[in-house]
Amino acid sequence: MERAAVIVAIDGPSGTGKSSTSKAVAAQLGLSYLDTGAQYRAITWWMVTNGIDVGDPAAIAAAAGKPDIVSGTDPAHPTITVDGTDVAGPIRTQEVTSKVSAVSAVPEVRTRITELQRSIAAAAERGIVVEGRDIGTTVLPDADLKIFLTASPEARAARRSGELKGADVHSTREALLKRDAADSSRKVAPLAKADDAVEVDTTELTLTQVIECVVTLVEEKRAGK
Protein backbone atom coordinates (compact mmCIF):
# COMPACT_ATOMS: atom_id res chain seq x y z
CA MET A 1 0.00 0.00 0.00
CA GLU A 2 1.30 3.46 -0.94
CA ARG A 3 1.89 5.39 2.27
CA ALA A 4 0.66 8.93 2.62
CA ALA A 5 3.29 11.62 2.12
CA VAL A 6 3.81 13.54 5.33
CA ILE A 7 5.52 16.87 5.99
CA VAL A 8 7.18 17.00 9.41
CA ALA A 9 8.52 20.24 10.91
CA ILE A 10 11.06 19.85 13.72
CA ASP A 11 12.09 23.07 15.47
CA GLY A 12 14.09 23.96 18.53
CA PRO A 13 17.31 25.62 19.68
CA SER A 14 20.85 24.27 19.15
CA GLY A 15 21.91 21.20 21.09
CA THR A 16 18.47 19.63 21.49
CA GLY A 17 19.26 16.81 19.05
CA LYS A 18 17.37 18.25 16.07
CA SER A 19 19.75 17.20 13.31
CA SER A 20 20.51 13.70 14.60
CA THR A 21 16.84 13.04 15.29
CA SER A 22 15.57 14.48 12.00
CA LYS A 23 18.06 12.55 9.86
CA ALA A 24 17.36 9.26 11.66
CA VAL A 25 13.57 9.67 11.51
CA ALA A 26 13.67 10.54 7.80
CA ALA A 27 15.92 7.57 7.04
CA GLN A 28 13.78 5.17 9.07
CA LEU A 29 10.53 6.27 7.45
CA GLY A 30 11.78 6.74 3.88
CA LEU A 31 11.31 10.50 3.87
CA SER A 32 13.46 13.28 2.46
CA TYR A 33 15.40 15.48 4.89
CA LEU A 34 16.28 19.17 4.95
CA ASP A 35 18.64 20.94 7.35
CA THR A 36 17.52 24.57 7.04
CA GLY A 37 20.22 25.78 9.39
CA ALA A 38 22.82 24.62 6.87
CA GLN A 39 21.21 26.90 4.29
CA TYR A 40 21.57 29.93 6.55
CA ARG A 41 25.14 28.89 7.29
CA ALA A 42 25.75 28.54 3.55
CA ILE A 43 24.58 32.05 2.74
CA THR A 44 26.61 33.36 5.70
CA TRP A 45 29.69 31.53 4.41
CA TRP A 46 29.13 33.09 0.98
CA MET A 47 28.87 36.60 2.50
CA VAL A 48 32.09 36.12 4.50
CA THR A 49 33.95 34.59 1.53
CA ASN A 50 32.88 37.40 -0.78
CA GLY A 51 33.85 40.18 1.61
CA ILE A 52 30.33 41.35 2.44
CA ASP A 53 30.26 43.29 5.73
CA VAL A 54 28.02 41.09 7.93
CA GLY A 55 27.62 44.05 10.29
CA ASP A 56 25.81 45.95 7.53
CA PRO A 57 22.23 44.70 7.00
CA ALA A 58 21.85 46.77 3.82
CA ALA A 59 24.92 45.15 2.26
CA ILE A 60 23.65 41.69 3.24
CA ALA A 61 20.20 42.47 1.81
CA ALA A 62 21.67 43.66 -1.49
CA ALA A 63 23.64 40.42 -1.91
CA ALA A 64 21.01 37.98 -0.61
CA GLY A 65 19.86 36.87 -4.06
CA LYS A 66 23.31 36.21 -5.51
CA PRO A 67 24.50 32.79 -4.23
CA ASP A 68 23.04 29.63 -5.77
CA ILE A 69 22.35 27.31 -2.83
CA VAL A 70 21.45 23.67 -3.50
CA SER A 71 20.50 21.22 -0.75
CA GLY A 72 20.57 17.44 -1.22
CA THR A 73 17.72 15.78 0.71
CA ASP A 74 18.98 12.20 1.18
CA PRO A 75 19.02 11.72 4.98
CA ALA A 76 21.87 9.20 4.68
CA HIS A 77 24.02 11.71 2.84
CA PRO A 78 22.68 15.28 3.02
CA THR A 79 24.68 17.68 0.86
CA ILE A 80 24.89 21.43 0.41
CA THR A 81 26.60 23.40 -2.31
CA VAL A 82 27.00 27.11 -3.02
CA ASP A 83 27.61 28.05 -6.66
CA GLY A 84 28.57 24.42 -7.25
CA THR A 85 31.10 24.25 -4.38
CA ASP A 86 30.64 21.65 -1.61
CA VAL A 87 30.44 23.70 1.60
CA ALA A 88 29.36 21.00 4.09
CA GLY A 89 32.65 21.43 5.98
CA PRO A 90 33.34 25.17 5.67
CA ILE A 91 29.89 26.20 6.95
CA ARG A 92 30.60 24.56 10.34
CA THR A 93 33.57 26.79 11.20
CA GLN A 94 33.49 29.02 14.27
CA GLU A 95 33.66 32.10 12.02
CA VAL A 96 30.42 31.16 10.26
CA THR A 97 28.78 30.06 13.53
CA SER A 98 29.52 33.43 15.15
CA LYS A 99 27.99 35.38 12.24
CA VAL A 100 25.01 33.29 11.16
CA SER A 101 22.51 34.95 13.55
CA ALA A 102 23.31 38.41 12.19
CA VAL A 103 22.94 37.30 8.57
CA SER A 104 19.81 35.24 9.33
CA ALA A 105 18.09 38.25 10.92
CA VAL A 106 18.08 40.24 7.65
CA PRO A 107 14.53 40.04 6.16
CA GLU A 108 15.74 39.68 2.56
CA VAL A 109 17.84 36.67 3.56
CA ARG A 110 14.92 35.03 5.35
CA THR A 111 12.59 35.64 2.41
CA ARG A 112 15.08 34.12 -0.03
CA ILE A 113 15.83 31.05 2.08
CA THR A 114 12.19 30.52 3.10
CA GLU A 115 11.14 30.40 -0.57
CA LEU A 116 13.90 27.87 -1.23
CA GLN A 117 12.78 25.72 1.71
CA ARG A 118 9.14 25.75 0.64
CA SER A 119 10.01 24.71 -2.91
CA ILE A 120 12.11 21.79 -1.63
CA ALA A 121 9.31 20.62 0.70
CA ALA A 122 6.73 20.89 -2.09
CA ALA A 123 8.89 18.75 -4.39
CA ALA A 124 9.34 15.92 -1.85
CA GLU A 125 7.01 13.25 -3.26
CA ARG A 126 7.22 10.83 -0.33
CA GLY A 127 7.21 13.55 2.30
CA ILE A 128 10.00 15.29 4.17
CA VAL A 129 11.41 16.05 7.62
CA VAL A 130 12.42 19.72 7.76
CA GLU A 131 14.41 20.90 10.76
CA GLY A 132 15.15 24.44 11.85
CA ARG A 133 13.96 27.25 14.09
CA ASP A 134 10.92 28.72 12.32
CA ILE A 135 9.60 25.81 10.26
CA GLY A 136 6.33 25.17 12.08
CA THR A 137 5.61 28.86 12.61
CA THR A 138 6.74 30.51 9.37
CA VAL A 139 8.16 28.25 6.65
CA LEU A 140 5.61 25.40 6.72
CA PRO A 141 2.72 26.52 8.96
CA ASP A 142 0.52 23.83 7.35
CA ALA A 143 2.95 20.97 8.06
CA ASP A 144 1.19 17.68 8.91
CA LEU A 145 3.15 17.34 12.14
CA LYS A 146 5.08 19.95 14.14
CA ILE A 147 7.54 18.98 16.84
CA PHE A 148 9.45 21.36 19.10
CA LEU A 149 12.51 19.85 20.78
CA THR A 150 13.79 21.36 24.02
CA ALA A 151 16.46 20.51 26.59
CA SER A 152 18.08 22.23 29.56
CA PRO A 153 20.93 24.64 28.73
CA GLU A 154 23.30 22.35 30.64
CA ALA A 155 22.35 19.26 28.61
CA ARG A 156 22.56 21.18 25.35
CA ALA A 157 25.99 22.60 26.22
CA ALA A 158 27.29 19.17 27.19
CA ARG A 159 26.12 17.69 23.88
CA ARG A 160 27.42 20.55 21.77
CA SER A 161 30.82 20.63 23.48
CA GLY A 162 30.98 16.86 22.95
CA GLU A 163 30.47 17.49 19.22
CA LEU A 164 33.09 20.26 19.24
CA LYS A 165 35.86 18.10 20.63
CA GLY A 166 37.62 19.74 23.57
CA ALA A 167 35.25 22.72 23.79
CA ASP A 168 34.66 24.24 27.22
CA VAL A 169 31.16 23.41 28.48
CA HIS A 170 30.68 26.73 30.29
CA SER A 171 31.65 28.88 27.29
CA THR A 172 29.59 26.62 25.03
CA ARG A 173 26.55 27.14 27.29
CA GLU A 174 27.04 30.93 27.19
CA ALA A 175 27.32 30.85 23.39
CA LEU A 176 24.14 28.77 23.09
CA LEU A 177 22.17 31.13 25.33
CA LYS A 178 23.44 34.12 23.37
CA ARG A 179 22.34 32.46 20.12
CA ASP A 180 18.93 31.65 21.65
CA ALA A 181 18.45 35.29 22.63
CA ALA A 182 19.39 36.51 19.15
CA ASP A 183 17.18 33.97 17.37
CA SER A 184 14.20 34.44 19.70
CA SER A 185 14.22 38.23 19.59
CA ARG A 186 14.72 38.89 15.89
CA LYS A 187 11.82 40.72 14.25
CA VAL A 188 11.39 38.36 11.31
CA ALA A 189 10.48 34.69 11.93
CA PRO A 190 11.95 34.31 15.43
CA LEU A 191 12.70 30.96 17.06
CA ALA A 192 9.33 30.04 18.60
CA LYS A 193 7.15 27.03 19.31
CA ALA A 194 4.07 26.78 17.08
CA ASP A 195 0.78 26.66 19.00
CA ASP A 196 -0.03 23.23 17.56
CA ALA A 197 3.46 21.74 17.98
CA VAL A 198 4.17 18.71 20.16
CA GLU A 199 6.91 19.61 22.64
CA VAL A 200 9.50 16.93 23.41
CA ASP A 201 11.97 17.62 26.23
CA THR A 202 15.13 15.66 25.37
CA THR A 203 17.08 16.51 28.55
CA GLU A 204 16.70 13.08 30.16
CA LEU A 205 16.28 11.06 26.97
CA THR A 206 18.87 9.19 24.92
CA LEU A 207 19.01 9.96 21.21
CA THR A 208 17.46 6.54 20.51
CA GLN A 209 14.51 7.38 22.78
CA VAL A 210 13.97 10.74 21.08
CA ILE A 211 14.02 9.11 17.65
CA GLU A 212 11.53 6.43 18.78
CA CYS A 213 9.24 9.10 20.19
CA VAL A 214 9.25 11.15 16.98
CA VAL A 215 8.86 8.09 14.72
CA THR A 216 5.79 7.10 16.75
CA LEU A 217 4.29 10.59 16.36
CA VAL A 218 4.89 10.54 12.60
CA GLU A 219 3.44 7.04 12.20
CA GLU A 220 0.31 8.08 14.11
CA LYS A 221 -0.08 11.14 11.89
CA ARG A 222 0.43 9.05 8.73
CA ALA A 223 -2.15 6.50 9.86
CA GLY A 224 -4.71 9.25 10.27
CA LYS A 225 -4.17 10.75 6.80
C-alpha positions in Angstrom: 0.0 0.0 0.0 1.3 3.5 -0.9 1.9 5.4 2.3 0.7 8.9 2.6 3.3 11.6 2.1 3.8 13.5 5.3 5.5 16.9 6.0 7.2 17.0 9.4 8.5 20.2 10.9 11.1 19.9 13.7 12.1 23.1 15.5 14.1 24.0 18.5 17.3 25.6 19.7 20.9 24.3 19.1 21.9 21.2 21.1 18.5 19.6 21.5 19.3 16.8 19.0 17.4 18.3 16.1 19.7 17.2 13.3 20.5 13.7 14.6 16.8 13.0 15.3 15.6 14.5 12.0 18.1 12.6 9.9 17.4 9.3 11.7 13.6 9.7 11.5 13.7 10.5 7.8 15.9 7.6 7.0 13.8 5.2 9.1 10.5 6.3 7.4 11.8 6.7 3.9 11.3 10.5 3.9 13.5 13.3 2.5 15.4 15.5 4.9 16.3 19.2 5.0 18.6 20.9 7.4 17.5 24.6 7.0 20.2 25.8 9.4 22.8 24.6 6.9 21.2 26.9 4.3 21.6 29.9 6.6 25.1 28.9 7.3 25.7 28.5 3.5 24.6 32.1 2.7 26.6 33.4 5.7 29.7 31.5 4.4 29.1 33.1 1.0 28.9 36.6 2.5 32.1 36.1 4.5 34.0 34.6 1.5 32.9 37.4 -0.8 33.9 40.2 1.6 30.3 41.3 2.4 30.3 43.3 5.7 28.0 41.1 7.9 27.6 44.0 10.3 25.8 46.0 7.5 22.2 44.7 7.0 21.8 46.8 3.8 24.9 45.2 2.3 23.6 41.7 3.2 20.2 42.5 1.8 21.7 43.7 -1.5 23.6 40.4 -1.9 21.0 38.0 -0.6 19.9 36.9 -4.1 23.3 36.2 -5.5 24.5 32.8 -4.2 23.0 29.6 -5.8 22.4 27.3 -2.8 21.5 23.7 -3.5 20.5 21.2 -0.7 20.6 17.4 -1.2 17.7 15.8 0.7 19.0 12.2 1.2 19.0 11.7 5.0 21.9 9.2 4.7 24.0 11.7 2.8 22.7 15.3 3.0 24.7 17.7 0.9 24.9 21.4 0.4 26.6 23.4 -2.3 27.0 27.1 -3.0 27.6 28.1 -6.7 28.6 24.4 -7.2 31.1 24.3 -4.4 30.6 21.7 -1.6 30.4 23.7 1.6 29.4 21.0 4.1 32.6 21.4 6.0 33.3 25.2 5.7 29.9 26.2 6.9 30.6 24.6 10.3 33.6 26.8 11.2 33.5 29.0 14.3 33.7 32.1 12.0 30.4 31.2 10.3 28.8 30.1 13.5 29.5 33.4 15.1 28.0 35.4 12.2 25.0 33.3 11.2 22.5 34.9 13.5 23.3 38.4 12.2 22.9 37.3 8.6 19.8 35.2 9.3 18.1 38.2 10.9 18.1 40.2 7.7 14.5 40.0 6.2 15.7 39.7 2.6 17.8 36.7 3.6 14.9 35.0 5.4 12.6 35.6 2.4 15.1 34.1 0.0 15.8 31.1 2.1 12.2 30.5 3.1 11.1 30.4 -0.6 13.9 27.9 -1.2 12.8 25.7 1.7 9.1 25.8 0.6 10.0 24.7 -2.9 12.1 21.8 -1.6 9.3 20.6 0.7 6.7 20.9 -2.1 8.9 18.8 -4.4 9.3 15.9 -1.9 7.0 13.3 -3.3 7.2 10.8 -0.3 7.2 13.5 2.3 10.0 15.3 4.2 11.4 16.0 7.6 12.4 19.7 7.8 14.4 20.9 10.8 15.2 24.4 11.9 14.0 27.3 14.1 10.9 28.7 12.3 9.6 25.8 10.3 6.3 25.2 12.1 5.6 28.9 12.6 6.7 30.5 9.4 8.2 28.3 6.7 5.6 25.4 6.7 2.7 26.5 9.0 0.5 23.8 7.4 2.9 21.0 8.1 1.2 17.7 8.9 3.1 17.3 12.1 5.1 20.0 14.1 7.5 19.0 16.8 9.5 21.4 19.1 12.5 19.9 20.8 13.8 21.4 24.0 16.5 20.5 26.6 18.1 22.2 29.6 20.9 24.6 28.7 23.3 22.3 30.6 22.3 19.3 28.6 22.6 21.2 25.4 26.0 22.6 26.2 27.3 19.2 27.2 26.1 17.7 23.9 27.4 20.5 21.8 30.8 20.6 23.5 31.0 16.9 22.9 30.5 17.5 19.2 33.1 20.3 19.2 35.9 18.1 20.6 37.6 19.7 23.6 35.2 22.7 23.8 34.7 24.2 27.2 31.2 23.4 28.5 30.7 26.7 30.3 31.7 28.9 27.3 29.6 26.6 25.0 26.6 27.1 27.3 27.0 30.9 27.2 27.3 30.9 23.4 24.1 28.8 23.1 22.2 31.1 25.3 23.4 34.1 23.4 22.3 32.5 20.1 18.9 31.6 21.7 18.5 35.3 22.6 19.4 36.5 19.2 17.2 34.0 17.4 14.2 34.4 19.7 14.2 38.2 19.6 14.7 38.9 15.9 11.8 40.7 14.3 11.4 38.4 11.3 10.5 34.7 11.9 11.9 34.3 15.4 12.7 31.0 17.1 9.3 30.0 18.6 7.2 27.0 19.3 4.1 26.8 17.1 0.8 26.7 19.0 0.0 23.2 17.6 3.5 21.7 18.0 4.2 18.7 20.2 6.9 19.6 22.6 9.5 16.9 23.4 12.0 17.6 26.2 15.1 15.7 25.4 17.1 16.5 28.6 16.7 13.1 30.2 16.3 11.1 27.0 18.9 9.2 24.9 19.0 10.0 21.2 17.5 6.5 20.5 14.5 7.4 22.8 14.0 10.7 21.1 14.0 9.1 17.7 11.5 6.4 18.8 9.2 9.1 20.2 9.2 11.1 17.0 8.9 8.1 14.7 5.8 7.1 16.8 4.3 10.6 16.4 4.9 10.5 12.6 3.4 7.0 12.2 0.3 8.1 14.1 -0.1 11.1 11.9 0.4 9.0 8.7 -2.1 6.5 9.9 -4.7 9.2 10.3 -4.2 10.8 6.8 
